[in-house]
Amino acid sequence: MAGPFMPKYTRRAFLHHGLTFASAAATVPYFIQKSAAGMVNTNSALLSSQAGVPEDHVLVVIQLGGGNDGLNTVVPYGDPAYYNVRRGIAIPENEVLQLSQKEGIGLHPRLAGVKELYDEGLMTVVQGVGYPNPNRSHFKSMDIWHTGETSGIGDGWLGRYFDNTCGGAPEGCSGHSGIAVGRTSPLAMTGRKYKPISFEDEDLFRWTGHDLHESLTDPYMTLTGDEDHVPAETDSNEAFLLRTALDARVASAQIRDAVGQNPLVGFPRSGLGRQLQMVSSMIRAGLETRVYYVAMSGFDTHAGQGGTNGGHANLLNQWAEAINAFYKDLKAHRNDGRVLTMTFSEFGRRVAQNGSGGTDHGTAAPMFLTGPMVRSGIVGRHPSLTNLDNGDLRFGIDFRTVYAGILDGWMGANHQDVLGKRYRAAKVLD
Amino acid sequence: MPPQAQDLDTLTTSTQAISPADFGYDQARHLLWRAGFGGTPAQIRTLTEWGPARAVDYLLNVEEVEDPDQPVRNSFESDIMQPPSEEEQRQARLARRNQDENALAEIRRRRQMRQRQDRRQIRDIQRWWLTRMIETPRPLEEKMTLFWHGHFATSYRTIENSYHMFMQNQMFRRLGMRNFGELLMALIRDPAMLAYLDNDQNRRGSPNENLAREIMELFSLGEGAYTENDIKEGARALTGYTYEYNEFRFMEQRHDPGQKRILGKRGTFDGDGFVRILLGQKNCAEFICTKLYRYFVADIPEDRRDPRHRAATSVINQLASTLRAADYDLRPLLRKLFLSRHFYAPQIAATQIKSPVQLIVGAVRSLNTPVRDLSILMDGLDLMGQNLFYPPNVKGWEGGRTWVNTSTLYVRQNIMSFLLTGRTPSGYAPLSSVDRYDPTHLLSDLGRTEPGADRDPQRVVDYLLRFTLGRSPRHAQTKTLVDFINENGGRPTPQVLVGTLALIAAIPEYQLC
């Protein structure tokens, strides 16, 4: 006989409950309608946008953690110095996917998925991106990229964007304006006030108590969504918590429902493929989320990284296949024009390979911007392989000028308010 | 009933001591949650019997409570992140000069190995502190240590030295309930802080103003209480305050001994002189009392017309006078606060949003659940936004409503289900041990005072809601929980009680204390 806490509860049963609640919106009292609608419309209601910037723009950030080897990603095959210092791991000239014969650069052969996007005019390669006094610690350099501060101390740059656009009210952005798919919420998305929604698995973005026993589900719904109980004093913490609990249930149902859809194209089964599939589904379902954040790691290739094939090649291939499928799916549901994707890593690697067939922590590396709105092609010059700073590449483009270009040109923000300083915004968008 | 808007106008600002007659179960419970991390029914009963003065003195006089954790205090490695020896530096220079890539790679490999070892140690230190908060017989000592960690926020992420973080944590514990002036003097000698705010690079002729600025803005006076020139002059006073290995070191040759003018005072001040000037400012006591008020009592609405703002200002002024009169000794101030009628006002009780630490430590301490798996609890803290030893920035944790949004609310509910049932949400690492939790002991006082009441669903629910929420429940809540028990056999068996508590922990107001 089943005890009171045998897991009888199924995912479908929860979705049923969740959806009943969401679709009942027409009949529930004003308070719920307001919070549900307020959540969905958070951005249009609160963004202080610039004229001419539509408000359905989405930014997707792909983080390649560990320090991606830029020189084996965008390969300077025309420079003999490249082959001199990378005898074991260099990509032969006849294998690279041509980007520019004139500059002598091409893509790693396993980046066919990226090359396809590039040929369709959907890709910008921003070369030699870095910052002054490069830091070679993964954590510190990642913090520098996340905060946009060379100290690496402070709030996240996207968090500050939300702080600025939500009028500083933590509740103002408590809808799903920023969603991070991953284990923890990235510093980049965390503001002084604003905290993003983050979940690794949509199945955890809900109350797991449902799994204990089915008899818990109905009381849970009553206890967390007592819509008749609106405290008279709406500015109290109690009222704030009641509102958030109701929002959470609506958001959980919407997000889980969205993510449950089948994509229109096949996605690779890699971690990044799965994350981007979730993002595409959420965009398709019409969540008015402004920023999505996904990440893959493993780029810390100190030993045996391989060349045309091998560990690093496989990582690049995962990224290329995933982002290629992502844009195909977006195009199939006609949202590609709304979605700009930025791919970055915390640093590149040293110019010369090390004694273990790998590369150690370095400095400048390429960034990639994807989408029909990008200024497709190559931005910036490939950093010199001979004019080095202590064996490392010198950066040509400060990553914050790229952030500035995105904030001003795509997010409808004023980059100075967000980054705290005036930069010469990089011309990366059309 | 929870306080309503009109009640706020009657919020008392009295810091007179609460009379023993007004100090009952709810007040003892409130004291345990705010001056500590919550308590069991038996602890609440004991404090109720003692009355307010003895209860508060017991929490304050930590030295009189034996600390069984003492022996393991110094079991961490102190030298993982020591700077390279002269011989190692010589070899590195040689390798660089000869462009010996293999030797350089080996040096980097060794450094990375040490960094990995140190990151393992900071995990151990995190676990140690969380365990200490859960087990300590001196809850206020840990609560104050956590307060200073947020006030003098320093992050492992930046300094990458776990032993320095541990030493700083011990310093907060040693001095955190003594004298604020003493604490500030120790702070400008603390290696973790000196590294975090770059004072190790602050030297005569090329000053670094980071510590001088934050010590005024965030640690003692608050923004606007000084000029940019005071920062420059303060930075000169702090030149030469640095550290070597694990020790503070004053390097005279780096110190600027010249005349300075700081906040209107002239002299050849060093760092100590600078701190003494800060302590002499009227703002200083108000600033510290404001931070303590927000930590122990309530958020302060920004709107000056809000009655909570007016009440807070009045209470803070009274507390600041106490702090000044005691030459910055913290205990008279804490004693006044924890005895004050304002602190026990119904508009204050059960209105504060629990920090993630408060939620987890409070659940284990009050409900007596198994600890289950410290690593999962640490992950939970991180997901809820309070990763110990990793405050988000030098301002520390913002606290209050920023703790809760739609996704952290689920983490909060789910970590409670985990503590109560031991079931890992899918996606977490598998569990090392599963302890069965039997909450029946929570009801023993109920059964003792009224035989049979601990088997009556209505009485059980009333009792548990008062114990967990510290406020009168809404009618619908009580009814829902009674129905739940009745639908599951009508008897508060351990399993039914676990289900009841999982539901209670999902009530939005459970996030308050």
Interface residues (C-beta under 8 A of the other chain):
Chain A: G3 P4 F5 S137 F139 K140 D143 G152 I153 G154 D155 P170 E171 S174 G175 H176 T184 S185 L187 T190 R192 K193 K195 P196 I197 S198 F199 E200 D201 D203 L204 F205 R206 W207 T208 G209 D211 L212 H213 S215 L216 P219 Y220 T222 L223 T224 D226 D228 H229 P231 A232 E233 D235 S236 N237 E238 F240 L241 L242 T244 A245 D247 A248 A251 S252 H302 A352 N354 G355 S356 D360 H361
Chain B: P2 P3 Q4 A5 L8 E101 N102 A105 R108 R109 Q115 S155 R157 T158 E160 D299 P301 T351 Q352 I353 D382 L383 G385 P392 N393 V394 K395 E398 G400 R401 T402 V404 N405 T406 S407 T408 L409 Y410 Q413 N414 S417 F418 T421 R423 P425 S426 G427 R474 A476 Q477 T480 L481 D483 F484 E487 N488 G489 Q495 V496 V498 G499 A502 L503 A506 I507 P508 E509 Q511 L512
